[in-house]
Amino acid sequence: MIILEVLSVTLAVAGATMLTALIPGLPGYSVRGPSQSFVLVLLEMLLLLLLVGSFRWWSLAGFTPPVRWHRLRLYWLPVALLAVPFAGGVKMPPLSAIAILLVGYLATAVYEEGLWRGVMVGLLRPSGVWKSVLITSLLFGLAHLGNSALRGLSPLIAAQAFGAAVQGIGLAALRLRTNTIWPLIVIHFLHDLFLQMSALPIPLVEVPIDTIMAIYGIILLRHHRRHLAEDPDSPHRRGLAQGSRAAADPSP
């Protein structure tokens, strides 16, 4: 986990430094055109997919087919929260920025969900549900501090990192309870996009959403033991099944 976290932050910082040297006029972050952040997230997404494909971690990372998805009804709350940014009205971004927003936020959703809720949660899951959720959520928050290489260190970056860690609890809980990250990718993408279309200040929207998602995640995790017993893909359930087969087999 630590290696993946260090590589993620190193890529963001080193990538920003290299892009500054190679393309001096490219801004660190912008929603109106290409930026260092846009280029880096595309690279990060491609590297993640290469990593998952090389180790054949598609199932471990939650890139599972629909037949293996469980309890999709649990997504009712994050889907409902997608409407929160529009509580104060709609502010459409310039037409010239729409393509950048769509591609950039889709790449961000695939990368962040695929790495933190996908690979990291999948690797830590055998060690315990709470442990996998809390550690990956903390690492997710810390990784956002790497944004200071693109936008400069500021209280907003620190608040973003804290909010990401808090919201990560709910996202990781949903990933474990539903055995997929595909809905999370869609929700993450729409959440980021809708924030740019909101007439309200982003922090004013993010704080209640992050808080609600953290509480929701804790509620979901309170039933994690029953979930593990019911989930046919869980190590706990597989262990029980293997033990039962061994007990039923009288052969030496």
SERO-4910 file (N, C-alpha, C, O; in steps of 0.05 Angstrom, whole numbers):
BEGIN
 pado doro    nc1    nc2    nc3   cac1   cac2   cac3    cc1    cc2    cc3    oc1    oc2    oc3
  Met    A     16    -24      0      0      0      0     17     25      0     12     44    -15
  Ile    A     37     25     17     55     49     20     69     54     -6     73     77    -14
  Ile    A     78     33    -19     92     36    -45     74     49    -65     83     67    -80
  Leu    A     49     39    -67     31     51    -86     25     80    -80     23     97    -98
  Glu    A     22     86    -54     17    114    -46     40    132    -53     36    153    -64
  Val    A     65    123    -47     89    138    -53     91    142    -83     98    164    -92
  Leu    A     86    121    -98     88    124   -128     68    144   -138     74    159   -157
  Ser    A     44    144   -127     23    162   -136     31    191   -131     29    208   -148
  Val    A     40    197   -106     48    224   -100     73    232   -115     75    255   -125
  Thr    A     92    214   -118    116    220   -132    111    227   -162    122    245   -173
  Leu    A     92    211   -173     85    216   -201     73    244   -205     78    258   -224
  Ala    A     56    252   -185     43    278   -187     63    300   -185     63    320   -200
  Val    A     82    298   -165    101    319   -160    122    320   -183    128    341   -194
  Ala    A    133    296   -189    154    295   -210    142    302   -237    155    316   -253
  Gly    A    118    294   -242    105    300   -268    100    330   -271    105    341   -292
  Ala    A     92    343   -249     87    372   -250    114    386   -255    114    406   -270
  Thr    A    135    377   -243    161    390   -246    171    387   -275    181    406   -287
  Met    A    167    363   -286    176    358   -314    160    374   -334    171    385   -353
  Leu    A    134    375   -330    117    390   -348    123    420   -347    121    434   -367
  Thr    A    130    430   -323    137    458   -321    162    464   -337    164    485   -349
  Ala    A    181    445   -336    206    449   -351    202    446   -381    213    460   -397
  Leu    A    185    427   -389    181    421   -417    162    441   -431    166    449   -453
  Ile    A    140    448   -416    120    466   -427    116    489   -407     97    488   -391
  Pro    A    133    509   -406    132    530   -386    105    544   -384     97    552   -362
  Gly    A     92    547   -406     67    563   -405     42    547   -397     20    558   -395
  Leu    A     45    521   -392     22    504   -386     15    508   -356     31    504   -339
  Pro    A    -10    517   -351    -18    522   -323    -19    496   -307    -23    475   -317
  Gly    A    -16    499   -280    -17    476   -263    -45    464   -262    -47    439   -263
  Tyr    A    -65    481   -261    -93    471   -260   -111    491   -274   -108    515   -270
  Ser    A   -129    481   -290   -148    498   -304   -171    481   -314   -167    458   -322
  Val    A   -195    492   -312   -219    478   -323   -227    489   -350   -247    481   -362
  Arg    A   -211    508   -360   -218    521   -385   -201    512   -409   -205    519   -431
  Gly    A   -181    495   -403   -164    485   -424   -143    466   -413   -144    460   -389
  Pro    A   -126    455   -431   -106    436   -422    -88    447   -399    -82    471   -399
  Ser    A    -81    430   -381    -64    438   -358    -47    415   -350    -50    393   -359
  Gln    A    -28    421   -332    -12    399   -321    -29    378   -307    -24    354   -310
  Ser    A    -49    387   -292    -66    368   -279    -81    350   -298    -83    326   -293
  Phe    A    -90    361   -321   -104    345   -341    -85    324   -353    -93    301   -356
  Val    A    -61    332   -361    -42    313   -373    -35    291   -353    -33    268   -360
  Leu    A    -30    299   -328    -21    280   -308    -43    259   -301    -37    235   -298
  Val    A    -68    267   -300    -89    248   -293    -93    228   -315   -100    205   -310
  Leu    A    -90    237   -340    -91    218   -363    -69    197   -361    -73    174   -365
  Leu    A    -45    207   -354    -22    189   -351    -26    170   -327    -21    146   -329
  Glu    A    -36    180   -305    -41    164   -282    -62    142   -287    -59    119   -279
  Met    A    -83    149   -302   -104    130   -309    -92    107   -326    -97     84   -321
  Leu    A    -76    115   -346    -65     94   -364    -46     76   -348    -46     52   -353
  Leu    A    -30     87   -330    -11     71   -315    -26     52   -296    -18     29   -292
  Leu    A    -48     62   -284    -64     45   -267    -76     21   -282    -74     -2   -273
  Leu    A    -88     27   -305   -100      5   -321    -78    -15   -330    -83    -39   -332
  Leu    A    -54     -5   -336    -32    -22   -343    -24    -40   -320    -19    -64   -323
  Leu    A    -23    -28   -296    -17    -43   -271    -37    -65   -266    -30    -88   -262
  Val    A    -63    -58   -267    -84    -77   -262    -85    -99   -283    -88   -123   -276
  Gly    A    -81    -91   -308    -80   -111   -329    -56   -130   -327    -59   -154   -333
  Ser    A    -33   -119   -320     -9   -135   -318    -11   -157   -297     -2   -179   -301
  Phe    A    -22   -150   -274    -25   -169   -252    -52   -183   -252    -58   -200   -235
  Arg    A    -69   -177   -272    -95   -189   -274   -111   -184   -249   -123   -203   -237
  Trp    A   -112   -160   -240   -125   -152   -215   -153   -141   -221   -165   -128   -203
  Trp    A   -165   -146   -244   -191   -135   -251   -212   -141   -229   -226   -123   -220
  Ser    A   -214   -166   -222   -233   -174   -202   -226   -164   -174   -243   -153   -160
  Leu    A   -200   -166   -167   -191   -156   -141   -197   -126   -138   -204   -117   -116
  Ala    A   -194   -111   -160   -197    -82   -159   -226    -74   -162   -232    -50   -161
  Gly    A   -245    -93   -165   -273    -85   -167   -283    -80   -195   -306    -72   -198
  Phe    A   -267    -86   -215   -276    -83   -243   -291   -109   -250   -283   -123   -269
  Thr    A   -312   -115   -236   -327   -140   -238   -350   -137   -258   -360   -115   -262
  Pro    A   -359   -159   -270   -382   -159   -288   -408   -156   -272   -408   -162   -248
  Pro    A   -429   -147   -285   -455   -142   -270   -465   -166   -255   -479   -163   -235
  Val    A   -460   -190   -265   -471   -214   -252   -459   -218   -224   -470   -233   -208
  Arg    A   -437   -204   -218   -425   -207   -191   -430   -182   -173   -419   -181   -151
  Trp    A   -446   -164   -183   -453   -140   -166   -474   -148   -146   -491   -164   -151
  His    A   -472   -135   -122   -491   -140   -101   -503   -114    -91   -490    -93    -91
  Arg    A   -528   -115    -82   -540    -93    -66   -537    -65    -79   -529    -47    -65
  Leu    A   -542    -63   -104   -539    -37   -117   -558    -16   -105   -554      8   -108
  Arg    A   -579    -25    -91   -597     -6    -78   -583     12    -57   -593     33    -50
  Leu    A   -560      3    -48   -545     19    -28   -534     45    -40   -526     63    -25
  Tyr    A   -535     47    -66   -525     72    -79   -546     94    -80   -542    115    -91
  Trp    A   -569     89    -68   -590    110    -69   -581    136    -57   -588    157    -67
  Leu    A   -566    135    -35   -557    160    -22   -537    176    -38   -541    199    -43
  Pro    A   -514    164    -47   -496    180    -63   -508    190    -89   -501    211    -99
  Val    A   -527    175   -100   -541    184   -124   -558    209   -117   -559    228   -132
  Ala    A   -572    208    -95   -588    230    -86   -571    255    -81   -579    277    -86
  Leu    A   -547    251    -69   -529    273    -63   -518    287    -88   -508    309    -86
  Leu    A   -521    275   -111   -511    288   -135   -527    313   -141   -518    330   -156
  Ala    A   -551    315   -129   -568    339   -134   -560    362   -116   -568    385   -121
  Val    A   -544    358    -95   -537    379    -76   -524    403    -90   -530    425    -83
  Pro    A   -504    399   -108   -491    422   -120   -511    442   -134   -504    465   -137
  Phe    A   -534    433   -141   -553    450   -155   -573    463   -137   -592    476   -146
  Ala    A   -569    461   -110   -587    473    -91   -587    503    -94   -608    516    -88
  Gly    A   -566    515   -103   -564    544   -107   -566    553   -135   -562    577   -141
  Gly    A   -573    535   -153   -575    542   -181   -554    529   -198   -536    516   -187
  Val    A   -555    534   -224   -536    522   -243   -519    544   -255   -528    565   -263
  Lys    A   -493    538   -258   -474    556   -271   -459    540   -292   -440    526   -286
  Met    A   -468    543   -317   -456    527   -338   -428    536   -344   -423    560   -347
  Pro    A   -409    518   -347   -382    526   -355   -381    533   -384   -400    527   -399
  Pro    A   -361    547   -393   -359    554   -422   -358    530   -440   -348    509   -432
  Leu    A   -370    532   -463   -370    509   -482   -342    499   -488   -338    475   -492
  Ser    A   -323    517   -489   -295    509   -495   -283    492   -473   -263    478   -478
  Ala    A   -295    492   -449   -284    477   -427   -297    450   -423   -287    433   -408
  Ile    A   -320    446   -436   -336    421   -431   -320    396   -437   -321    377   -421
  Ala    A   -307    395   -460   -292    371   -467   -270    365   -447   -265    342   -440
  Ile    A   -256    386   -438   -234    383   -418   -246    372   -392   -234    354   -380
  Leu    A   -268    382   -384   -281    373   -359   -290    344   -361   -285    329   -343
  Leu    A   -302    337   -383   -313    310   -387   -290    290   -386   -291    270   -372
  Val    A   -269    295   -403   -247    276   -405   -231    275   -379   -224    254   -369
  Gly    A   -225    299   -368   -209    301   -344   -222    288   -320   -209    273   -305
  Tyr    A   -248    293   -316   -261    282   -292   -267    252   -296   -267    238   -276
  Leu    A   -271    243   -320   -274    214   -324   -248    200   -318   -248    179   -305
  Ala    A   -225    211   -327   -199    199   -321   -194    199   -292   -183    180   -281
  Thr    A   -201    221   -278   -197    223   -249   -213    202   -235   -203    189   -216
  Ala    A   -238    198   -243   -255    178   -229   -244    150   -233   -244    135   -214
  Val    A   -236    143   -257   -225    117   -262   -199    112   -246   -196     91   -233
  Tyr    A   -182    133   -246   -156    130   -232   -160    128   -201   -150    110   -188
  Glu    A   -175    147   -190   -177    148   -161   -194    125   -150   -186    113   -130
  Glu    A   -216    118   -163   -232     95   -153   -217     69   -159   -217     51   -142
  Gly    A   -204     67   -182   -189     43   -188   -166     37   -170   -160     14   -164
  Leu    A   -152     58   -161   -129     55   -144   -137     52   -114   -130     32   -102
  Trp    A   -151     71   -104   -157     71    -75   -180     52    -67   -177     36    -49
  Arg    A   -203     54    -81   -225     36    -74   -222     10    -89   -235    -10    -81
  Gly    A   -205      9   -109   -201    -16   -124   -178    -32   -114   -181    -51    -98
  Val    A   -154    -26   -124   -130    -42   -117   -124    -42    -87   -121    -63    -76
  Met    A   -124    -18    -75   -116    -18    -46   -136    -32    -28   -128    -47    -11
  Val    A   -162    -26    -32   -182    -40    -16   -181    -70    -21   -183    -86     -2
  Gly    A   -177    -78    -46   -176   -106    -53   -153   -120    -40   -156   -142    -30
  Leu    A   -129   -107    -39   -106   -119    -27   -108   -121      3    -98   -139     16
  Leu    A   -121   -100     15   -123    -99     45   -147   -115     56   -148   -120     79
  Arg    A   -166   -121     39   -191   -133     48   -187   -158     65   -201   -161     85
  Pro    A   -169   -177     58   -166   -200     75   -157   -194    104   -162   -211    122
  Ser    A   -146   -171    108   -137   -164    135   -159   -152    152   -155   -147    176
  Gly    A   -182   -147    141   -205   -137    156   -219   -114    142   -206    -98    129
  Val    A   -245   -113    144   -261    -93    130   -254    -65    140   -248    -47    125
  Trp    A   -255    -61    167   -250    -34    178   -222    -25    172   -218     -2    165
  Lys    A   -203    -43    174   -175    -36    169   -172    -27    140   -159     -7    135
  Ser    A   -183    -42    121   -180    -35     93   -193     -8     87   -183      8     71
  Val    A   -216     -3     99   -231     22     94   -216     46    105   -212     66     92
  Leu    A   -208     44    131   -195     67    144   -168     73    133   -161     97    129
  Ile    A   -152     53    127   -125     58    117   -127     70     89   -113     90     83
  Thr    A   -143     59     71   -145     69     44   -157     97     44   -150    114     27
  Ser    A   -176    103     62   -187    130     63   -167    150     72   -165    172     61
  Leu    A   -150    143     92   -129    160    101   -109    165     78   -101    188     74
  Leu    A   -101    144     64    -82    147     42    -94    164     20    -79    179      6
  Phe    A   -120    161     15   -133    177     -6   -132    206      1   -127    223    -16
  Gly    A   -136    213     26   -135    241     35   -106    251     32   -102    274     22
  Leu    A    -87    236     41    -59    245     40    -50    249     11    -34    268      6
  Ala    A    -59    233     -7    -51    235    -35    -60    262    -46    -47    273    -64
  His    A    -82    273    -36    -92    299    -46    -73    322    -39    -75    344    -50
  Leu    A    -56    318    -19    -36    338    -12    -17    342    -35     -4    363    -37
  Gly    A    -14    322    -53      3    324    -76     -6    345    -95      9    354   -113
  Asn    A    -32    354    -93    -42    375   -110    -28    402   -106    -29    420   -122
  Ser    A    -14    403    -83      1    428    -77     23    433    -98     32    455   -102
  Ala    A     32    411   -111     52    414   -132     41    427   -156     56    439   -172
  Leu    A     14    425   -160      1    437   -183    -11    464   -177    -12    482   -194
  Arg    A    -22    467   -153    -37    492   -146    -24    508   -124    -34    530   -117
  Gly    A     -2    498   -112     10    511    -89     -3    503    -63    -27    497    -62
  Leu    A     12    502    -42      2    494    -16    -16    516     -5     -8    539     -4
  Ser    A    -40    508      4    -59    528     14    -79    514     33    -80    489     33
  Pro    A    -93    529     49   -114    517     67   -135    502     51   -146    482     61
  Leu    A   -140    510     26   -160    497      9   -150    468      2   -167    450      2
  Ile    A   -125    465     -3   -114    439     -9   -116    421     15   -123    397     13
  Ala    A   -109    432     39   -111    416     63   -140    408     69   -145    385     77
  Ala    A   -158    426     64   -187    420     68   -196    399     48   -212    381     55
  Gln    A   -186    400     24   -193    381      3   -183    353     11   -197    333      8
  Ala    A   -158    352     22   -147    326     31   -163    314     54   -169    290     54
  Phe    A   -171    331     73   -187    321     95   -214    311     85   -224    290     94
  Gly    A   -227    327     68   -253    319     57   -251    293     41   -269    276     43
  Ala    A   -230    289     26   -226    264     11   -224    240     29   -235    219     24
  Ala    A   -209    244     51   -206    222     70   -233    215     83   -239    191     86
  Val    A   -248    235     90   -274    230    103   -294    217     84   -307    197     91
  Gln    A   -296    228     60   -314    217     40   -305    188     32   -322    172     25
  Gly    A   -279    183     33   -269    157     25   -281    134     42   -282    112     33
  Ile    A   -289    140     67   -301    119     84   -326    109     71   -330     84     70
  Gly    A   -343    127     62   -368    118     50   -364    105     23   -377     85     17
  Leu    A   -345    115      7   -340    103    -19   -329     75    -16   -337     57    -31
  Ala    A   -310     71      2   -298     44      6   -318     25     17   -319      1     10
  Ala    A   -336     34     35   -357     17     46   -375      7     23   -383    -16     23
  Leu    A   -383     25      6   -400     18    -17   -386     -2    -35   -398    -21    -45
  Arg    A   -360      2    -40   -345    -17    -57   -346    -45    -45   -349    -64    -60
  Leu    A   -342    -47    -19   -342    -73     -6   -369    -86     -5   -372   -110     -9
  Arg    A   -390    -70      0   -417    -81      3   -429    -89    -24   -446   -106    -25
  Thr    A   -420    -77    -46   -432    -82    -73   -414    -98    -91   -423   -107   -112
  Asn    A   -389   -102    -83   -370   -118    -99   -364   -107   -127   -360   -122   -146
  Thr    A   -365    -80   -129   -358    -67   -155   -350    -38   -150   -359    -26   -131
  Ile    A   -334    -28   -169   -328      1   -168   -340     15   -192   -337     40   -193
  Trp    A   -353      1   -210   -364     15   -233   -384     37   -226   -381     59   -236
  Pro    A   -403     32   -208   -421     54   -200   -406     77   -187   -414    100   -190
  Leu    A   -385     70   -172   -370     91   -158   -356    109   -178   -354    133   -175
  Ile    A   -346     97   -200   -333    113   -221   -353    133   -233   -346    156   -237
  Val    A   -377    123   -239   -397    141   -250   -405    163   -231   -407    187   -239
  Ile    A   -410    156   -206   -418    176   -186   -395    196   -181   -401    220   -179
  His    A   -370    187   -179   -347    204   -175   -345    224   -199   -341    248   -194
  Phe    A   -348    214   -223   -347    231   -247   -368    252   -247   -363    276   -251
  Leu    A   -393    244   -241   -415    263   -241   -413    283   -218   -419    307   -221
  His    A   -403    274   -195   -399    292   -172   -380    315   -179   -386    338   -174
  Asp    A   -357    307   -190   -337    328   -197   -347    347   -218   -343    371   -217
  Leu    A   -361    335   -238   -372    351   -260   -393    371   -250   -393    394   -257
  Phe    A   -411    361   -233   -433    378   -223   -423    400   -205   -435    421   -203
  Leu    A   -400    395   -191   -389    417   -175   -381    440   -192   -383    463   -183
  Gln    A   -371    435   -216   -363    456   -234   -388    471   -246   -385    492   -257
  Met    A   -411    458   -244   -435    470   -255   -452    483   -233   -474    493   -238
  Ser    A   -442    483   -208   -457    493   -186   -453    523   -182   -431    533   -187
  Ala    A   -474    537   -175   -472    566   -169   -462    571   -141   -457    594   -134
  Leu    A   -460    550   -125   -451    552    -97   -421    548    -96   -409    535   -113
  Pro    A   -408    560    -75   -379    554    -71   -374    524    -67   -389    512    -52
  Ile    A   -354    514    -79   -349    485    -77   -346    475    -48   -358    455    -41
  Pro    A   -330    489    -30   -329    479     -3   -356    478     11   -360    460     27
  Leu    A   -374    496      5   -400    496     18   -416    471     10   -433    462     25
  Val    A   -411    461    -14   -424    437    -23   -411    412    -13   -424    393     -5
  Glu    A   -384    412    -14   -369    388     -7   -371    380     22   -373    356     28
  Val    A   -372    399     41   -372    393     69   -395    375     77   -391    354     89
  Pro    A   -420    383     71   -443    366     79   -442    339     64   -449    318     76
  Ile    A   -434    338     39   -433    313     24   -413    294     37   -418    271     41
  Asp    A   -389    304     42   -368    288     54   -377    277     81   -372    254     88
  Thr    A   -389    294     97   -398    286    124   -420    264    122   -418    244    137
  Ile    A   -439    268    105   -461    249    102   -450    222     92   -458    201    101
  Met    A   -431    223     73   -420    198     62   -404    183     83   -405    159     84
  Ala    A   -390    198    101   -374    184    122   -393    170    141   -389    147    149
  Ile    A   -415    184    149   -434    172    167   -447    147    154   -451    127    167
  Tyr    A   -454    150    129   -467    128    114   -448    104    113   -456     81    116
  Gly    A   -422    109    108   -403     88    107   -401     73    133   -399     49    134
  Ile    A   -401     88    155   -399     76    182   -424     58    187   -421     36    198
  Ile    A   -447     68    179   -471     52    182   -469     26    166   -476      4    175
  Leu    A   -459     28    141   -457      4    124   -437    -16    136   -441    -40    135
  Leu    A   -415     -5    148   -394    -23    159   -402    -36    185   -390    -56    193
  Arg    A   -422    -25    199   -431    -38    223   -442    -66    218   -442    -82    236
  His    A   -450    -71    194   -461    -97    187   -441   -113    170   -448   -131    155
  His    A   -415   -106    173   -396   -119    155   -393   -149    161   -387   -164    142
  Arg    A   -397   -158    185   -394   -186    191   -415   -203    176   -410   -224    164
  Arg    A   -440   -192    177   -461   -206    163   -456   -205    133   -462   -225    118
  His    A   -446   -183    124   -440   -180     95   -419   -201     86   -422   -213     65
  Leu    A   -398   -204    102   -377   -223     95   -388   -252     95   -380   -268     78
  Ala    A   -406   -258    113   -417   -284    114   -435   -290     90   -437   -313     81
  Glu    A   -448   -268     79   -466   -272     57   -452   -270     30   -462   -281     10
  Asp    A   -430   -256     29   -417   -250      4   -401   -275     -7   -382   -283      6
  Pro    A   -409   -287    -29   -395   -310    -39   -367   -305    -49   -352   -323    -52
  Asp    A   -360   -279    -53   -333   -272    -62   -314   -266    -40   -290   -261    -45
  Ser    A   -324   -265    -15   -307   -257      7   -288   -279     16   -296   -303     14
  Pro    A   -264   -273     26   -246   -294     35   -258   -310     58   -254   -334     60
  His    A   -274   -297     75   -287   -310     97   -306   -332     88   -306   -354     97
  Arg    A   -322   -325     68   -342   -344     57   -328   -367     43   -336   -390     45
  Arg    A   -307   -360     28   -292   -381     13   -279   -400     33   -278   -424     28
  Gly    A   -269   -388     55   -256   -405     75   -276   -425     87   -270   -448     92
  Leu    A   -300   -415     93   -321   -432    105   -328   -454     85   -332   -477     92
  Ala    A   -331   -446     60   -339   -466     39   -318   -487     36   -324   -511     34
  Gln    A   -292   -479     36   -271   -499     33   -269   -517     57   -264   -541     55
  Gly    A   -275   -505     81   -274   -522    105   -297   -542    105   -293   -565    114
  Ser    A   -320   -534     95   -343   -553     94   -338   -576     75   -345   -599     80
  Arg    A   -325   -569     52   -319   -590     33   -299   -609     44   -300   -634     39
  Ala    A   -279   -599     58   -259   -616     70   -271   -635     91   -263   -658     92
  Ala    A   -289   -624    107   -302   -640    127   -320   -662    115   -323   -684    127
  Ala    A   -331   -656     92   -349   -675     79   -334   -696     64   -345   -717     56
  Asp    A   -309   -692     59   -293   -710     43   -278   -730     61   -260   -722     75
  Pro    A   -286   -755     62   -274   -774     80   -247   -785     71   -233   -798     86
  Ser    A   -239   -778     46   -215   -789     35   -191   -776     48   -193   -752     56
  Pro    A   -169   -790     52   -145   -778     65   -131   -758     47   -111   -746     55
***
